């Protein structure tokens, strides 16, 4: 089966004239690539760039000053030969524009001077030190808050040795991410380089953040060609990352915005051409690629001769050279000079030829593809003799495409060699990254196709172990991983141990939408002020340092003389891994961290968690194939679902259309499609149907289209379906579904976000809150709407994507909230409704952790307001005062402090499909999805043990929702949450007016249904 490697590359084009490894050596600072600032085990380090012999830059040596608990360099150090001309070049070397006072004597080192400065962009205080040392002049400058680290750096440079001393770590503001930190401090020039690095490492969700637009008060772009080009490049790149994540409508909107800028720049036109071609490839639109690549681009203007000694490091490149050292994914540790425009254009055009070759291969024109791909590779290698480090990913992609073309021509030895070359190159430049996993998976899939199962299984097992160790995930590798799952399923009949391998591998597969959600929530955690946030920032800093060390090890192993430093580097990696483990162990006590971290459970561990009468069933989608794993205390099974993912999606769509279909803003319910419900049950669950009949509690982890549907409405018995048709044929009520044997009749159903989340929910201690219930909802309407005030801006960076104010004029009644509050009594309950129910009021409350049950009855907004717009999953609230936008967004939910046994989202579609326009922030992908990874995960991270959320608008007809929650809250003492919900649902099932699944099946319980309802209340 042909496949396309999604999001193949973005090119950050800078040149590498040297090849010195990036590892720290025990040399004098002026000779070292890096050196410690302070004592052994110091918290800060100087990471440097070695220049080539031409010394064409504005400095002879430069180091970025990195501290482990800060998301950006805290300063920089420079050294020049020749003090006279060095002073004149001092300002040109800076990445940031400073306003400095006059120099004054300093006691930092003999002969030193110090100037107090202010960063123009951020307004933060800086300090700049200068000191002569023989023929050298050293300058160290950075944030004044890190003065101790700056002084130690200057002393180390002046004395040519590491000077011991203590370093106090402070923060310059708890930014949610490095991208936010760079924006907040005005370092816009660093964003693009950081984004390219993450793209090249295969981390598209993280890369997209770096290409987002700046705040409204960012420097204006009009009249500044350089800034306009930078904005265009960021816009085109963000569109590419969204395409890589499967968010094609949003990508199309941003590509259109980039075209509308009308730039006639030869480089930007080439980038946009290539990125739009990649977008077409991502979507499988092969016929569109050639016309895109044939699009004329402006002629290249040669302002600086290629190879001229006049080529200089400008601000953006200098920023990229050093900021990457703080990110851990750098491919430019030894980059020294900027490519000329001609060189950059040559590489971008080579990328275009690679894309053309890919299309030819997919069309079966393999010889033509090989010719085009070979020409692309030659073009890359012709620039700076192939030593442009940032093209490593592109070279690896070319090699992989050539391998597939050779395989199609049955030249298997050549294909094997090319795939191994691609892997080796990726491992050298991006060790431990997602790109390495992708390259390994491509080789393993090839081996599987060649019948070399044992070698393929060994390589797949290596991938799994690496990802588990790194607490990572596998995103966008469906075609390359499907052979592994297929082999395991085929071997299960003769080797039951393969079920455990299948279960482990299935946990590593992550939907692009979930990856984006986790990235956003991780940024929110990093921006916090509590202990968990502080630990999380430290863990991220250790991760970055570990990535740098792995890169150093890879480079040292590939260079002559490198093995001599390997023992020290490997010892350093061991210490970092130990520190990392300690931090993760400490963080595991915090639900916010558990909500954003990748953690895994073995099959044996999960079986040990299950009680008699319980079973866990996990689905995983790989392309158009669904795999299933079932675990219980007495039996395990694994199988390939008989229906394709597309067929399952068709059945789910048919069921949803018969449940609740909105036409022209009017919601209609039709007779339920019991035949599709029975067919879907047979297609997915038939291999364990006899086991399910004996269960009291089924924990289900969905994937694919089944993320959109509660499985309690599946029909398990053909006899009941036949009896229903017989009654209808005899003139009976087609809306009366009594007598159907639903999967959710007599059986508690819990939905799991992951096996680890279920484990955490089962093990979590009960709430210690002193009050029983808090009800929130029934927003205040905005009243009559004037035409000029018909919309409210939701995201200032996405003009035209506002939510209509009319959405606030249909509040959900507070009846169910009042009913629940009455059950618990006024002494143990509270309500926040009407005008008091505002987003700002909720965020400002300090007593949210005083309630065991937190219940929202309001609209959930998880659908994009227009085609191509991002959705911002949120709960609709009343409008408050300053700072209120009438929305409690999922990132704001994540920041709440709860201690709740249960959170109820009795709202519109808070766990269901949001359509193709919904964003990955809600856990939604193009083609359908769910909001479980948005609002629900945010509430769990905020401190909710489990969540009840709705798959469709909560029905008010026949008082269905009110009756359901009345029965739920009236459950006998000692009832479990799942048992109370089941009892309430069965009462509606047995009433002919509410027996249609629309009325009783829409609420999903996420967490652990066996937990007691409001324990201790």
N, C-alpha and C positions, 0 to 999 in steps of 0.2 A: 504494500500500500504506500502510495506516495505521501510525503509529509512535508510540511513547511516549518522551518525553524522560526518561530515568531520573534519579532523584535530583535532582528539579528544584530543591529549595531547602530550606534551613533558615533561620530568621529570627533574626538577632541584632538586637534592636530597640532602637536608640538614636536620638536625634534629632539633626538638624543645623540649627542656627540661623544659621550663617554659611556663606559659600561661598568663603573665601579659599583660594587654591591652596596645595598642600603643598610647593611648590618653595622652595629656599633662595634668598634674595635678599641682595644686598650692602647690607643695612641694619643699623642698630644692633641688637644682640641683643634689646632689649625690643620692637622692632618686627618682628623677623624671625621667620618660621616655623621656621627652623633656622639654626644657625651652627656653624662648626667649633670644635673644642676643640684649640687648639694651632696649629701651623704649617700652611702650605699643604700639602695632601695628608695632613693629619692622619688618624690611625687612628680617632679618635673624633669624635662629632658630637652636638649637642643638637637633638633633634627636638621641636617644640612644638605646642601646641594653643591656638588663638586663641579667646578667649571672646567671647560677644556682649555687647551693651550692658547686659543685665540684671545680669550678674555675680552670678549666684545661687550660684556654687560656693564651695568652701572656700578658693579661691585666685584671684588675678587672672590669673596666667600660670603655665604649667607646661611643663616640657620633660622628655622622657625622654632619658637619656644613653646613647648607643649606641656600642659599639666593634665594629670589623669582624670580630674573631676571637672574639667571645663570643656565645653563643646567646640572650642575654637582656639587657635593660637593666642597666647596672652601677650605676645610681642615678637620681636625679631632682633637678630644680631647680625652685624655686617663687619667685614674686615677688608681693608684696602692696603695695598702697597703704595707708599708714597703719600705722606700726609698732606702735601700742598694741594694736589688736584683732587684728593679724596673729599675735602670739604665741599668743593663745588659740585661733586657728584652725589652728595649725601641725600639731598631731597629727591633726586630722580629715582633713587632706589626704592623709595617707600611704596607700599601698596595703598596706604591711607594718607589722606591730606591732613596735615597737622598745622595748628596755629601754636607757635612756640614763643616763649619769652626769651630774654637774653641769657646767655650762659653764665653760670656761677660756679665757683670752685666746689668740688665734692670730695668727700673722704672715702668714696667707694674704692678707689685705688689711687696710688700716687699720680699726680698730674691730671686727674680726671676733672671734667666739667659736667654740669647737669643743667638741663633746661626743663622747665615745666611747660607742658603742652596740653592741647585739647584737640581731640579728634573731631573734625568738622562735621562728619556724617552722624556720629552717635552722640556728640556732646560730652563724652566721657573723658575724665582726666587721664593724661598720659605723662610719662617722664622719659627723657632722652639723655643717656649718658654717652660721653665720648672720652677716650683715653688713648694717648700715644704709647707705643711699645716698640722701640727700635725703629725699624723701617715701616712698621704697620700703624694704622689707625683703626681702633675698634670702636664701634658704636652699638649700643644696646638700648632699645626703647620698647615701651609697651605700657600696659595698663598700670596706673599708679598703685592700684590695689595689690599688685604683685611685685612691689618694689624690692622685697628681699630676694626673689628669684632673679630679677634683673641685675642686681648688684653682684650676686654670686656668678652669674654668667659673665659679666664684665671681668671679674677677678680671674675666672678660669681662662678667658682669652688672653688677658694681660700676662699671666704667668705660664701659659702653655701647659696647664695641667688642671685636672678637676679639683676645685677647691671645696673642701668639706664645709657643711653648714646646713642649717635647717631651713625649710621652705614652708611657709604658711599658705595653705590653699584656701582661697576665698572664691566666691562666685561673682560673676558680673551680671547676674540676672538669670533666673531659671528658665532658659529658653526650652521650648518643647523639642527642638531639634537643632542640628547644626544649621540647617537652612534658615530657620527662624532667627537664630543668633546672628547669622550673616546679614539678614535683612534688617534686623533691629539695630545693628551697629553700622549700617550703611555700606557693608562690604559686598555690593551687588556684583562686582567683577568676579568674585570667587564662586558664585553659584553655578555657572555653566560648567566649569571644570569639574566641580564635585558631582554634578548630575551625570556627566559623561562617564566618570569613573564607575558609578553605580550601575549605569546602563551596561557598560562593558563587562561588569561582573555578573550581569543577569538579574539584577535586583531592580526591577522596573517600578515597583510600588514606591521604593525609596527614591529612585531617580526622579519620578514625577514631581515630588515635593520641591526639588531644587529648581525646577523650571516654572514654578508658579509665579504669577505676577507679583510685584511688590505692592506695598500699601499705597493708598491714594496720595499720600504726601511724599512719595518718592520723587527724586529729581525729575523734572520734565524732560521729555525726549525730543520735543519739537526742535528742529534746527540743529540737532547734534547727530550727525550721521553715525558715529561710533555707538552711541547709546541706542539709536534706532535699530542698528544692525544687531546689537546685543538683545534687544527686546524681541526682534524677529526670530533670532536663533532660539531663544528660550521658548517662544510660543510654538515654533515648529517642533521643538524637542518635546514639549509637554504633550502635544498632539500625538507624537510617536509613542510616548510611554503609555498614553491612554489606549492607543491601538494595540500595543503589546499586551495590555491587560484585558483586551476584548471589549473595550468601551468605545465602539466604533462611531456611534452617533456623536458622542462628545468630541472625539478626535476630528470628525468631519467638520464640526463647527469651528474648531480652533485652526484647522488647516485653511478654512475659508477666511478667517480673520487674518492669518498670515499673508495670504494672497492679496487681501484687500489693502494691506499696508503699501503695496505697490513699489517695493524696493527694487531698484535696478542694479543691485550689487551682484557681481558675478559669483561670489562665494555663497551668499545667502540663497540665490536662485538655485544653485546646484544642490544645496542642502535640502531645500524644500522639495525639489524634484525627487531626490532620492528617498526622502522620508515618506512622501505620498506613494511612491512605488512600493515601499515596504508595507505601508498600510494596505495597499491592494493585495499584496502577497499574503498578509495576515488573514485577509478575508477570503482568500482563494480566488480572487478575481484576476486570473492570469491574463486574460485578454486585455485588461486595462493597463497592464504594466508597461508594455512596449510604447503605447502612445504617451504615457507619462514621461518615460525616459527620453523620448524623442522631442520633448518640449524644448523650444529654443531657450537658451540662456544668454545673458549679456556677455559680450566679449571680455576676456580677461585683460585687465589693465595691469601692466607690470611696473609698479612704482619703485621697487627695489630689486636690483638684479639678483638672480638666484645665486646663492653661495657667497654673496657679498659680505665682506667683513663688517659692513655697516649695519647688519641686522642686529637689532637690540631686543632685550627683554622688556616688554611693555608692562603696564600695570596688571591687566587681566592674566597674562601668562605668568608673571611673577607670583600673583596670588595663587594660580593653579599649581605652580611648582611646590609651594610650601603648604597650602591649606590641605592638600591631599595627604600630607604626612600625619595630619590629625584624624584622618578618616579611615585609614587602614586598608583602603582599596586602591591605593595609588599605583598608577602605572607610569609615573613621571618622577620617581625619586632622583634619577640621574639625568633628567631632561635639562638642557642647558640653553637652548636658544629657540626662538620662534621660527616656524616655517615661513618661507616667503609665500605670497599669495599664489604664485605659480605652482609651488610644491603642494600647497593645500588643495588647490583645484585639481591637481593631478591625482591625488589620493581619493578625493570625492568622486572624480570621474572613474577611477578604478572600482570604487564601490558600485557605481552605476553599471559597469560591465559585469560585476559579480551578480547583481540582481538580474541582469539580462540573461546571464548564464543559468541562473537558478530557474527562470521561466522556461528556458529551452529544455533543461533537464526534466522538469515536470511535464512538459509536452511530449517527452519521449525522444527528443532530438539530441541524443547524448553526445555524438561527436561534435556537433556545433556547440554544445554546452561546454565541452572540455576545451575547445579552442577559445571561447570567450572567457572562461574562468582562468585559463592559463595566461591569457593576455592581461587579465585583471591582476593576477599575482605578480607578473613581470613589472607591471606599472607600479605596484606598491614597493617592490624591492628596488626599483630604480631611484627612488627618492632617498637621498642621504644613505645610499648603499644598504637600504633595508633596515636602518637602525632607528626608525621612528617607533618608539616603544608603544605609543597609543594605538598603532595599527595592528597590534598582536591579535586582538579579537577578530578583526576583519580578515587577517591572514588565516586564522583558524577556521573561520566560516568558509573561506574559499576552498581550503583543503577538504573540509567535510563535504561540500557540494561536489568537488571533483571525485571524491570517494564514491558518492552515490551514483554518479554518472559512470564511473568505472565498474561498479557492481552491476548496473543495468546492462553493461556490455559483457558481463560475465568474466571480467578481468579481476578476479577476487583477490589475488595477491596484491595488486596495485591498490585496490580499495582498502585492504587491511593496513597497508603501510601508510597511506594518506590519513586514515582515521587516527592511527597512533601518533603521527606527527602533529595532527591537530590537537590531540589530547596533551601531548608533551608541551606544546607551545602555551596552551591555556594554563596548565599547571604551573609553568614557570612564571607567567605574568599575573595570574589571579588565583594563587593557591587557596584552597578551602572555600572558594566561592561557588555560587550557583552555576556559573559558566563551566566550572570543572565538572560538576555533577552532570550537566547537559552533555558535555563531550564524552564522559564515561558512558552515559546511557546510550549515546549514538553508537559507540563501539560495541557495547553489550548487545544492542538490538541487532547489529550486523552479525555478530557471532551467533546469536540465536537463529537468525535466518539461514546461516550457513550450517546449521545442525550441530554447532559446538556448544551444546547445552551446558556442560559442566563449566567450561570457561566463562560462558555468559552468566551463569548463576553466581560464580565466584565474583565477577565484576559487579553484578547487581548487589550482592551482599556487601561488597565494599562500599558502594554508594550509600546503602541504607545505614551502615554503621557510621560512616562519616557524617551524614546528616543528623543522625541521632546524637552523636557526640557533640556536634556543634549546636544542637537544639534548633536546627533549621527546618526547612520544609522544601518540598519539590513542587514547583509551580510551572505550568506550561510544558510539561514533558510527557504528555499523554501517549503520543505515538511511540516514543522511545521506551516507555515503561510498560506498555501493554504486553510485549513478549514475556516479561518477567512474571506478570500476573497470570498470563496464560499457561506458562510452564508450571507454576506452582499449583494452579487448579487441576491441571492434567495429572500431576503427581500425587494429589491428595488421596485418591482411592487406595494407593499402595503405600503411602507415607503420610499418616495423620499429623506428623510433626510439621508438615508444610502449612498447616492451617495457622500455626503460630507465626510463621514467616509471612504469610499473606496478611494477617492481622497487623503485624508491625509495619509492613510496607504500606498498607492502606492508610495508616495514620499519618504517613509522611506527605501524602498528596494534599495539596492545599489549593483551593479555588483562588483565582486571581482576585475576586471580590473580597474573599476573606483576608488575603494578604494585604490588600489596601486598607481594610478596616483595622487590622492588627497594627499596621504601620502608623495609622492616625492615632489610635489609642496609646501606642507606645510613646508617641510625641507628647500626648497629654500627660502621661505618667511622668515623663522626664521633666516637664515644665512645673510639676507640683512642688510644694514646700515641705511635705512631710518626710518622715524617715524612709518610707518606701521609695519616694522619688529620689532622695539622696543616694540610697543604695543602688537604685537603678542607674543613675548617672555614673556612679563609680563602676558598675558592671559594664556599662557601655564603653567607658574609657579603657577598661581592661580588655574588652573585646577588640577595640581598635589597636591597642598595643600588641595584642596577640596576633592580629592580622598582619601588622607590620613585621613582627618577628617571623611569622610563617613565610612572608615574602622574602625576607632576608635569607632564611634557610634555603628556600628554593633557588634564589640567585647565587648564593654561595656554593651550593652543590653543583651549579652549572658552570662555574668559572675556575680557571686555573688558580690554585692557591686558596680557593674558598674553603675546602675541607678543614683547613687549619683552625678556622674560627667556628666550625660547626659545633663542637662540644659546648662552647660558651653559649651559643645561640640556643641549642637544645636544652641546656640547663635553664636558661631564661624562660623558654617556652613552658617547661615543667612548672616553674614557680608561678607563672602567669595562670596556667591551667588550675593550679591549686587555689590561687586567689579567686579565680572565677567561680570555682565550685563552692567555696566558702560564701561568696556573695549570693549565688543562686540559692543556697540552702537558707540563708537569712531571708532572702526575698520571698521564698515559698510560703512564708507565714502571711503574706499580704494578698488579699483577693485581687487587687488591681494588677499585681504582677502575674498572678495565675491566669488572669483573663487575657493577657497579651503575649504570654510566653508559649513557646512550642515545647510541649512535654508529652511523653509517651508512656504507655502502659503495656506490659507484656500480656499475652493471652492468659498465662497462669495467674498473674496478679488480678486481672479482671474477673476470672472465674472465682477467685477467692473472695471477691467483693459481693458476688451474687448469692442471694438467699435461695432456699428451695422454692420452686415455682416461679423463678425469675429467669429471663433470658435477655441477651444483648444481641442486637442485629445491626450490623454496620454495612452501609452501601458505599461504594466509591465508583465514580465515573471516570473512565479513561477514553476520551474521544466519544465514539458512539457505542461503547461497550460499558456495561455495568457489572461489577463484581460484588459479591455479598459474602460476609463472614458472620456466622452465628455461634455464640458461646453461651453455654449454660453450665450449671454445676454437674450435669450428667452427660452432656453431649456437645460436640463441636462439629461445625460443618463449614465448608467454603465452596462457592460455585459461581459460575458465569450465568448471569441472568439471561433467560431464554429470549426475552425481547430486547431489541436495541434501545439505546438511550433515546433515540428519536421516536420510536414507537411508544415508549413509556411517556415521553413528553406529550404525544398526541392524546393518550388516554387521560393524562392529568388535565390537559386543556379541555377535553370534553367534559370531565367531571366538574371542573371549576365553572364552566359555562352553564352547567345545569344547577349550580348552587347559587351563584350571585353574579349577574352580568350587568354591567353598567352601559346603558345606551342613551346617549344624549343627556347624561347627568342623572338619569333615572335608573335606580337599581331594580332589576327584575329577577325573580326566582322561577325556575321551570321545574317540571317533574325530574327528579333525580335520575341520573343515568346509571341505574343499578347494573346493567350489563357491562359497562366499562369498569365499574367498581369491582365486579367479580373477575373480569378479565385481567385487570391490573393486579389483583391479589394473586391470581394463578401465575402470572408472568414473573412476579418478583419473589413470592413467598412459598411457592409450591414445594420446593425441596424440604422445607421444615414445617409444612402445614400441620402435620400430626403433632409435632412438638408444641406449636403455638396453641393448639386446642387445650393443652394441659397447663398452660401458663396462667398465673394470677397477675403477673406484672411483666410487660415487655418494654425494654428500653431500646429505642430506635434512633440510630444516627443516620439521617438521610443524606442523599447527594443527588445531583442532577435535578430533574423536574420534581422529584418527590420532596424537595425543599419547600415546594409551594403548597403542599397538601397535607392535612392531618390524616394519618393512616387509619384512625379509628373508624372512618366511614367506608373502608373497603369491605366488600361483601364476601364472606368466607364460604358460604354454602350455596351451591347452585340450586338446591331444592327450594330454598326460601325465595330466590329470585324468580324461579318458575312459578311459585305460588302467587307472587305479587302480580306477574303478568296475567295469570289466570283470573285473579280478582278484577283487574282493570278491564280485561276482555269481557267480563260478565257485567260490566257497568259500574264497578267500584270506583272509589276516589283515587285518582292517580297520584295524589299527594299524600296518601296514607301508606306509610312504609313500615307499619308494625309487622312483626314476623320475620323481618330480615335479620339474619345472623351476622351482625356487624363485627368486625375485628375488635371494636371498642365496646362490645357488650360483654359484661362479666369479666373484663380484663382491663387493668390499669395500663395506660400508655404514657410513657415518659419520652420526651425528645431530648437527645444529648447533642451538645455542640461538638463534643469529642469524647473519647474514652477517658482522657485525663480530666475533663471537666466533670464527667459523671463521678469519677473517683473522688474529686475534690468536694463535690456536693454531698456525696455519701459520708465522707469523713468529717465534714465541717461541723463544729460545735453549734449548738442551738443559740439563737439570739439571747442576749442578756438584757434586752431593752425592757424598760419598766412599763410601757404602755402597749396596748394590743393593736390599735388600728389607727391609721391616718388615711383619710380619703381626700383626693384632690381631683378637681375637674369643673365642668360646667363653666367654661370661659365666658367672660362678658363679651357680647357682640359689639362690633364697632358702629353699628347703626347705619343710617342712610349713607350711600357712597356717592361722593362727587366725582365726576369724570376725571378730574385732575389728581384724585387720590385713589385711583382704582387698584393700585398695586402697592406692595411694600417690598423694598429691596431686601433680599436675603443674603446675597453675597456680592459685595461691591466690585469684586473682580470679575463677575459674570453678568454684565449688563444685559438686560433683556431676558433674564432668567428669574424674574421675581414671582412671588406667590400672590395670587389675587387676594385682596382684602376680603372678598366675599367668603373666603374659607373660614373666616372668624365669625360669620353670621349664622352658623348652624351648630350651636353648642349642643353637646350631648347632655341630656337631662341628668340631674344629680340624684335621681330616685334610688339607683342601686347603691350609691355612696351612703345616703341617709339610712337605707335599710340595713346595710352592714354596720354602720355606726350604732344603730339601735340594738343590734344583737349584742354588741360588746358593752353598751352603756356609756353615758357621757363621762364617767370617771376614767374610763380606759380608752377612749377614742377621741378623735378630733377631725374636723373637716376644714378644708381650705377650698372655697368655691367662689364663683362669681368674680367680682372685681379684685378680690384679694388673691386670686389664683393667677399670679404672674410669674414669669420666668425669674425675674430678679428677686422676688420674694422667696421663691423656693431655694434659689442658690444662696440666699442670705441666711436661711434658717440654720441654726446651730443645734437643733433638737431632732433632726431627721433620724438619727441613730437611736432615738428613744421609742421607736415603734417597730413591733414585730411584723406587722403587715402594712405595706404601703400600696395603696390602690389608686390608680389613675383611671378616670373615665373621661376621656377626651379624644380628639382626633389625632391619629398618628400620620404624619406626613412623610412618606417614603418614596413618593413618585416625583420624578422631575417635572417642573411646571411647563416645560416645552421641549420639543425634540432637540436633542443635542446638548441640553443643559444638564449640569450635575444636580442630583438631588442632595439634600442635606437632611438626613433622617432626623426627625424631631417630633416632640409632642407639642401640640398647639395649646397655648396658654392665653390668659388675658394680657393686655398691654399694660405695662407699668410705667414708671417714670423714666428718668434718664438711663440709658443703657439697655432698655427693654426692647426686644423685637418680637415679643409675643410667641416665642418659640423656645422650648427647652431642647437644645440640640444634643445629639448623642455624645459628643465630646464633653458637653457641660454635664450631662447625666453621669458620665464617668468620673467627674470631679466631686460628685455628691458624696457625703459620708453617711452610709446606711449601716444598720445592723439588723437586717430584716430576714426573717425566715422565708418570707414570700413577698414578691412584688407582682401586682396584677396590672396588666395593661389592657383594660377593657376599652379598646380604641379601634380605630379603623385600620385594619391591615398592618398591625405592628409585627406580625410574624409571617405574613403572606407575601405573595408576589407583588412587586411594585412596577412591573413592566420593563420593557427594554431600555427605557430612559433612566431607570434608577441607577444610582452609583454604587460603586464598590464599597463606599462608606456604609451603605446599608447591607452589605453582603450580597449585592445584586450584580449579576453579570448580564451582558447582552444575551437575549434569548430567554430570560427568566431567572429567577433566583428567590431569595428570601431576605428578610431583615434580621434574621437571627444573629448575624455577625455585626449588626449595628446596635440598635436600641437594646436588644436583649443582652448581648455581651457587655454593653456599657453598664447596665444595671447590675449584672453579676460582678463586674469589676468594682462597682461602687459599694458592694457589700451585701447584695441580695443573694441568698442561698439558692433560690429558685424563682422562676418567673413564669407567670401565665400570660400568654400573649395571643392575640386574635389573628386568624388567617384571613378574615374578611370582615366587612363592617358588622359590628355587633348588632344582631337583629332586635328591634323593639316591638315588632308585631307579636301579638298574643302575650306580651310581657315576657318574651322568652328569656332575654338576658337577665332581667330582674328576677324571674323565677329561678333561673339557674343559680345565680349567686345567693339568692335567699336560701335555697336548699344546701348550697355549698357551705355557707357560714353557719348553718344550723346543724351541721354534722355532729354526731355524738362525740363526747370527749374521747380522746385517744385515736380518733380517725386520722389516717394518713391524708396528705394533700391529694394524692392520686385517688385514694378511695373516696374521699369527699366529692371530688370532681366527677368520678364515675357514677356515684349514686345520683348526683344532680343531673347528669346527662341522661341516665336511664329513665328518670321520671319524665323527661321531655320526649325520649324515644317512644315511650308507651302511651303518649297522648296523641291522638290522630291529628290534632291541629299542629303539633310541633314535632312530628316524627320525621319530617324531612331533615336531612343532615344539616341544612342551612341553619337550623335553630339550635342544634345541640352539639355539633362536632367542631365548631370553629376555633375553640380555645385549645392551644397547645400548652402543655406543661413541660418546661425546660428545667432540668436539674435532676432531682431524685424524688419521684412520686411517693416513695416509701417513707419519706420524712413526715413527722407528725405535723398536723395543721396547727399553727400558732402554739407551738410547744410551751407549756407552762402558763398559758393565759386562761 
